[in-house]
Amino acid sequence: MVCKPGVIKIPLADFKHEHISFTYPDSMVSFQLYDEPKLATYRKDCNGHVFLLDEMNDLIKNYGVPSNEKCNAEERFKYEKYIEVQVWDDEIINEYKTRPNR
């Protein structure tokens, strides 16, 4: 059986604030940058931390929006491809999965 990934786009406004958190960049990279001495060159104060939605405007104001273009253009942004969201309740995802015309 071949598993085909799908895409479900859910507006942030549809999530309960207590059901989502964020890492900058993605969680695996963020915590490696925080912990690994050999990656200290790329480390930022935001690495190794989890943020709530109401903290995101300040985070982006301080560090910008990560992107492939940015990480390919300058070495210091090498690991900053995106911001990861963690969803802590699957109710909203299940709701969107069953909606027609998603």
Secondary structure, DSSP 8 states (H G I E B T S, - for coil): -----------GGGS-GGGEEEESS-HHHHHHHHH-GGGGGG--TTTT--B-GGGHHHHHHHH----HHHHHH-GGGTT----EEEES-SHHHHHHHTSTT-
